[in-house]
């Protein structure tokens, strides 16, 4: 709204006039207030004589039956007593005191009962057929926008008003225009559209205190009430209640002399409203208003069903795309899969950018803040909204908006928390840019600032929560798989270290003892031969003393590597201790083992240290005999090896019998 118009409305704001209209009603009906027991008339409107032919002073203090007749009062009393608390009961009848049929509405206020009387009006004969026709067309609509367009067209035709508009109420209580249907012909030129986003003066006209609100003539003067306590009477539930002067002047500035507002409810929550207005004063009969309200309710149910169906389809498509990177893949998804999922999120949420902040890392696609800023946003969300969805389409007006750089130009943020055993886990963030900078006329039309963005719908919020839950599950599974893989690798490493000599890189003494026990058990069970070779590196102490322990370790590795190449795959080589090694040769006779030892003894084992030169080994050989224990077998091989060393080294000695 332009500032000049706002100043004009402020100038028309007169406290004295408002005081006179605080307990006032519109002139197209009258009002009577009775006590809870339906015994006395406590208050009336000053125009009572125009509808009942009785002066207000004559009606005050009398019984309601004497004023309206016993039949309508009995009908109202019986229906009102059976109604739910706070819910208005209505009845239509011809009053005995006047030939004009009046529609009577009763509802409770504190300790009183308010009766509103309006003319029943004359309805056209084909009204039911016209309503049924519009209902069929609305039932056949296949998209939510088409349903609203048909509903507005129906309301405009049935009411005779020039303009009909549909609004959505956001979380801040502001109105967001969805659809407009107005007359374009010069004869029925539409009046100005209602401004969007106003908290006043629409607080009275667009309030949700009643399902339907009618202002029949904005130019007509309100009718005050008479009787004790008239100014303190609560008329918030009254259909006839008048609107403040400021609101009436606001409607006149728009050249709207009639206004009809029908609230739309999604369960117990007010979802939005339908606003109709026209250039000429027009009274809509109560029966017509009830039918319009029924048509609107039916159409909104159809709209909600189609909207939920569309959102469900879009959500399934989104989750199917994102699910391709999920737990069915054994490893972390590829960059191409992540990119496709991020693009699907941008398209579904109509976002300019999407980001995932998780344990100090920030990933994203599209226009979004830098990684450092994303982490600051996540830290702020952890403090102000832990484990709860956070959203705003006016980001600049929030504490989080101060974290963003001015050049970012982000208007909306939808952040869904990730669930994880680590706290804080992280956030899925979706960003929106302003809907576009408007001209001065456009800004005066809807009163949105240039930094306002599209409202995050309930479907957007539910989809973001579901998407964050999927990502949380995937991240948890990925981390579990990664931990299992690392644990498996560590266990394998530990098993290798527990069985492997760290210097020679072959089986250590513990492992070679296990293998010897296993091979002897096989030999005893199957009656197969098994031989044992023990060898020692000649003059190994001299190598350590002359060239150092590093050279000695290198000689150990080289000897083990060379001997391993001479053995069969079924043979086992292990370090027994110091420079002593043990070879287990299963399914090998004593003669075959002696031949193997001779070949190994004849080799001149080269070392990587030229100063050391080739080295030789002394070998003792023995074979398993029934009844031998592992220690007995090792002892015989050890004694044979010492015999070889005493014989001059670099030779083989055999122990054929038990000691």
N, C-alpha and C positions, 0 to 999 in steps of 0.2 A: 504494500500500500504506500503511495507517495506520502512524503512528509506533509504536504499541504492538506491532503485528505485527513491525515491523522490529526493535524492541528484543528481542522474544522470539527472533527468529532470531539476532540477535547473541549473545544469552545462550547459545544452543544451539551456538554455534561453538566447538568444542573442538579445539585443535591436536593433541592426542594422538590423538584419534579420527581426524582427517584424516591423520595420519601413518600410522595402521594401515591406512587405506583408500586410500592413494596408489597402491599397486600391487595393487588389488583388483578383483574382477569380481562380477557379479550371480550369485545362487545357482542360476538355472535352467539353467546350463551350466557347462562346465569349459574349461580352457585349458591348452595345451601349447606350449612354445617350443623349437624345434629350430634347429640351426645351418644355414647356407646350403647345405651339401652333404647335408643330410638324413641325418646320421650319428648324432647324439647328441641326447638330450633334455636341454635346459639348465635349463628352468623348468617348473613345473606349478602348477596351483591346488590348494589343500588338499582340495578335494572330489572329487578324481579318482576315488576309490574308489566314489563313488555312481554314476558313469556307466560306468566301465570295470572295476570290481572290483579295482583295483590301488591299492596305497598310493602316495602321491606319492614317498616315499623309494625305493620299488622301481623307479619309472619313471625317476628321475633318472640320467643317465649311460648309459642303455640306448639302443638304436637305435629310431627311430620305428616301424620295421616290427615290432619285437618288442612294442611297446606297442599299436599300432593295427592291425597286420596289413600284410602286403606289398602286398595289392591296393589298399586305399585310399591308401597312401603312394605307390605307383607312379602311381596316377591323379592324385593331387594334384601330385606332382613334375612330371609331364608337362604338366599344365595350367598350373601356376605358371610353368614355364619359357617357355611360349609367350605368357604375358600381357604386357601393357604395364607399363612401370615405374610403380610406385605404385598399380597397379590390382589389387584383390583378385580371386583366382580361387576359385571355389567348386565343391564336388562333394558329392553326397549318396549314401551307400551304407550297407549294413548291416555293421557292424564284426564281425570274427571273434571278438572276445573277449567279446561280449555280444549277447544276442538283440535288444536294443532298438536300432532304427535311429537313427543319429545323423547330423545334418547338420554337415558340416565345412567351415569357411571358412579359407582360408590367405591371408595377406598379409605382405609383408616389412616389417621394422623394423630399420633400420641393418644389422647383420651377422647378423640372426636372422630366422626365419620363425615367425610366430604362427599357431597352429592353434586355432580356436574350435569347440567341440563343443556342439551343442544337440540336444535331442530333435526328431525330425522331426514329431511330432504326428500327430493323426488329422484329416484334412480331410473335410468333408461331401461326399457324392456329388454334390450339385447346385451345388457352389461355382462350377464353371466356367460353368454356365448362368446363375447369378445375376450373376457378373461380366460375362458377355456382355450380359445384359439392361441392367445399369447402363451399360455401354459404349455400347449403342445409344441409350439415353435421353440420355446426355451428348452423343453425336454429333449428335443432333437438336436440341440447344439452340441458340437463335438470338441469345443475348446473353451476354457474359462473366459477369455476375452469376448468371445461371441455371446456367451450367456449374459455378461454384464451389458453388452451393447443392446441385446434384445430387451433386457429388463428396463433399461433406461428409455428405449423407444416406447415400450408398453406404458410405462408410467407417464411419459409425456403425452401420449395419446389419451389415456384414460383420465388424466387430471386436467388436461387442457393447458398445462403450464408449458412455457416455451423452452426451458432449459432443465436438464437432468444430468447429474454428475455422480460418479462413484468415487469414494475415497477409501483409502487404507489408513488406519491409525498405527503409527509406529510406536516403538517402545517409549519414546519421549512424550507421547501424547499429541504429536503433530499430525496434521492431515497431509496425506500424499495422494494427489489426484491420479486416478487410474483411467477413467473413461469419461468423455463428455458427449452428450447428445443434445443438440439445440436446433432451433428453427433458423433456417437461413433465408427464408423468403421475406421480402420487405414488409408484407402484411403482418406477419408474426415474427418480427425481429426479436432475437433473443437479447436479454439484458446481460450485464456484465457477469463474468464468472466469479465464483467465490474465491477469495485469496486462499492459498495453501499455506500451512504452517503457522496460522495465527493461533495464539492462545487466548486472545481477546480481540473482539467481543464474542468470539465463537464459544467461549466458555458457557454462555447461557443458551445460545441457539443450538449449538452442536453437542450439548451435554448428553450423557447417557442415562439420565435419571428416569426417562420414560422410553419405551420402545419406539414411539412415534411422536413427532412434534409438528404442530400446524400453526402457522401465523397467517390468518386469513386476510388481514388487511393491515399493512404497516402504517397507513395514514390515519387509521381510526384511533381515537383516544381510549385509553384503558378505563375499565369500570372498577371503581374502588369497592371495598367491602364495608359493611356497616355492622356494628355490634361490638361487644367488649372483646378485646384481644385481637382485633382484625389485623393489625400491623404485624403481630407475632405469629400469625398462622403460617404453617409450613405448606407451601404450594408446589414443592419440587416435583411431586408425583402427579400434579394436575395437568390435564391436557389443555385446559383453558387458561392457564397462567399466562400473564402478560410478560413481555420481555422489557428490559430496561430501555430508557430513552436512547442511550448510546448505541445499543444494538439496532433499534428501529432506525435511527439516523444512518447507521452503517448500511442497512438494507436499502434505504432510500437513495443513498449515494450510488448504489449499484442499480438503481431503477427497478428494484425488486419489491413489489407490493404484496406478493404472496410467497410464502416459503413453506416447504414440506420436507421434513427430515425423518428418515426411517433408519434406525440403527440396525446393524448386522451383528449377530452374536455367534461366536464359535464356541459352543458350550456355554460356560459362564463368563467367558471373556468377550468384550466388545471388539470385534475384528475391524469394523469400519462402518460406513454409513452411506446412504443414498440421499442426496440433497436435490430437491426440485424447487424452482422458483420461476415466477412470471411477472410480467409488467402490469397486469391488471389484478385487482383484488378478486379473490375467488374463494368461496366457501366450499369445502369438501365434506360431504355428509359422513357421519360416523360409520355407517354401513359400508360406504365406499372405501373409507380409510382402512377398515378391517380387511376388506378384500384385497386392497393394495398391499397391506402388510403380509397377508397370507401368500400372495403371489411373490412378493419379495423374499419371504422366508424360503419358499419352495425353490426359487431361482438360486438363492445363495447356497442351498444344500447341493444343487446340481453343480454350481460353480466350485464348491469345496471338493466335491467328488472328482470332477475333472481335473482340478488343480492337483489333488493328491495323486491321481493316476499319472498325470504328466510328470510330477516330481518323482514318483516311484520309478517310472521308466528311465528318467534321466539319472536318478541315483543308481539304478542297476547298471546302466551303461558306464557310469563313472567308476563304480566299485568293480565292475568287470575289467575295466582297463587297468585300474590300480591293482586288482587282484592278480594280474599277470606277473607282477613282480613280487608276489607274496610267498607264502611258506611252501608252495609246491616246488619252488626252485631250490635245489640243494645248496647252492652257493649264493653269494651276494649278487643282486641283479646287475645287468650291464648298464652302462651309461645311456644307451639307446632306450632301454625299458624305463629307466628313471625319467628321461626326457619326455617320453610319450605319456607317462602318468602325470607329470607336472603340467603338460599342455592340456590334458583332459580336465585337470582341476581348474586351470585358468578359464577354460571354456564353460564349465559347469557353473562356477561361481561368478562368472563375468568379472574376473579379477585382472588387474594389470600385472600382478606378480604373486608368486607363491614361494614360501621359504620354510625350511625345516631346521629348527635349532635343537641340537641334541648333544648334551654333555660337552659343551664348549665348542662344538662344530656348527657351522651355519652353511646350509646349502640352499640354492634357490634357482628360480627361473623367472624371466621377465623383469619388469621394473619393480625394484624393491630397495630398501636401504642397504647400506654396506654391512659387511659381516659384523663389524664391531658394533654398529648401531643395532643390529638384530639381537646380538647378545645382551645389549643394554635393555632392549625391550623385554627380552625373556626374563632377565633378572627383575625388572619392575613387575612383570606379570606374576612371577613367583612370590613377590611380596604382597601385591594387592589382590590377586585373584588365584590363589593356589588351588589346583585341582578343579577349577571351574571355568566354563566357557566365558570368554570376554569378547565383546563386540561393540562397535560404535560406527555410525556413518558420519559423525561429526568429530573426527579425530582431533582436530585442532582445538576443540573445547575441553579435551581431557588431559589428564596428567601425562599420559603416554605420548600425546601429541607434542609435548615440550621436549621429548627425547629426540624426535625426528628433526633432521636438518630442514631449514626453511625452503631450500630448493627442491626438496623431495616432492612436494605438492601431492601428498596422499590425503584422501578424505575419509577413507574407511579402513578398518582393520577388524578381521575376524580371527581370533586366536583360540585354538582348541588344545588342551593339555594332553601330553603323551603320558601313558601309564608305564611305569617301569619299577623294578626293585630299587633303582638308584633315585635318590631325591636330591634336588629337583631333576625330573626326567627330561623335559624339553617341551617344545611347542610347535604346532603346525600353524603358520601364519599366512593369511590371505589379505592382500592389499587391493584397494580400489582407489581410483583417481576421481576428482570431481566430475560431475556429470556434464560439465561444460560451462564456460563463462557466458552469462546472459547479457542481453541488452537491458537498458533501464526499464523499458516497458515490460520485458519478461520478468525482471526482478520484482517489479511492482505487482505483477500478476500472481506470482506464487510465493514471493517473500523468502526464497531460499538464498542463502549466501553463496558466493562462488565456490566456497570450499565444502559445500554439502555434497554428499554422495548418495548413491542408491541405498536404500535401507536393506540391511541383511534380513531376509525373510526367515520365518520359522523353519522352512524346509532347508534353507542354507545352513542354519545352525545345527539342525539334526544331521544333515549330511556331513558337516565338518566334524561333529562328535563321532559319527560312525567311521569316518575316514581316519580320524586320529586313533580310534580304537584298533582299526585294522593295521595301521602303521606301527602302533605300539606292540601288537602281537607279532608282527613280522620282525620288528627290531629285537624283541625278546627272544624269538626263535633263532634269529641270526646270531645273536650273542651267545645263546646256549650252544648252538652248533660250533661256533668259534671256540668256546671254552672246552667243549668236548674234544674238538680236534686238537687243541693245544694240550689238553690233559692226556690224550692218547699219545701224542708225540713225546710228552715228558715222561710218561710211563715207559714208552719204548726206549727212550734214552736212559732212564734209570735201569731198566732191565739189561740194556747193553752195557752200562757201566758196572752193574753188579756181576756180569759174567765175563767181561773183557779185561784183559790186562792193559792198563793205560799206557805202558811203554811199548810193548811189542805189538799190541793191536790184535792179539789172539786170545783164546780162552784163558782165564786166570785159573789159579789152583782150585778154587771152589767149584768152578764150572767143570774143569777136567775131571775132578773127583766124581761129580754127578754123572758125567758121561761114562766113566770107567765102571761105576756101579751098574748103570743101565746096560752096557755092552756085555758085562760078565753075566748079568741075569739072563740076557738073550742067549748067550753061549751055553749056559747051563741048561736052560729050558729046551733049546733046539739041538744041543749036542754039536755045536759048530765050534771051530777053532777061533781063538782070539789071542793076538800077540801084543806085547808091550815093548816099546823102545824108549829108553831114556838117554839123552845125550847132553853133553856139557861143552861149552866153548872153551877151547884150550887157551891158557894164558890170558884169561879175561881180566884178571886183577892187574896185570902188567899194562893192559890197554887203558884201564881207568887211571892208573897212576901216571902213565906217560902222556896221555892225550886228554884226560879229563872225563868227567861223567857224561857230558853231552855226547862225546865220541862213543863212549860205551853204550849209551842208550841207542845211538844210531846203529851200532853193530848188532845189538839185540833185534832191532826192527828189521835190519837187512837179512840176518840169519833166518828169522821167522818167516819173512816174505819168500826167501829162496827155498827153504824146506817145504813150505806150503805148496809151491808149484810142483814139487816132486811127488806129492801124495795123491791118493785117490780121493774122490768126493766123499766116500764113506769113511775115510780116515779122519782122526781128530788130532789136532795139534794144540798143545797148551803149555803155558809157562808154569813150571813147578816151583820155581823160586830162584832168585839170583840169576846165574847164567845157565841154569838147568831147565831142560824142556822135556816134555813127555809126549809120545806119539802112541795113540791107541789104534791098532789095525785090526778091526773085526773081520771075521771070516778069512783069516790069514794064518797059515801054518808057521812053525818056527823056522823052517827052511826058507819060506818066502820072506819072512821078516828079516832074516839074516842077509838075504840078497839085497833087500831094500836098504838095510843099514850099510852094507858095503858100498852101494852106489852113492849114498849120501856122504859117506866118509871119504870117498875118492874125490868129491867135488872140492875145488878150491874156492871158497866163498868170498867173492869180492865185496869190498865195503866202499861207501861213498867218500871215505877219507883216504887219500893216497898214502899218507904217512903211516897208516895202520897196515895197509896191505891186505892180502888175503888171510883168512882165518881158517882154522881146522876145528873139527869136533871129535869127541870121543863118545862112542855109543855102546850101551849095554842092552842086550836083547834077551827076552824071555817069553815063554808062552804059557797060557793058562792051562792049569791042570785041574781036573775035577776035585772040588773041595777047597780050592784056593780062595782066599779072601782078597779084596783089593789091596789091603796093606801088605799081605805076603807077596803078591805079584809085584808091587812097586819096590819092595825091599830087594827081591831077587834082581830086578832090573838095575837098581841102584848099585848093588854089589858088583854086577857085571860091568857097569860103567866105570867104577873105580879100578877094576882089574885092567880095563883098557887104558886108563890114565897111567897106571903103574907100569904098563907095558910100553910106554913111550908116547902115548897120546896118538890122535889121528888114526885110531884103529877100532875094531869091533871085537867085543867079547860077549859070549853067549852063556846064559845060565839055564841048563837043560833040566835040572831037577830041583825040587824044593830043598831049601837049606835045612 
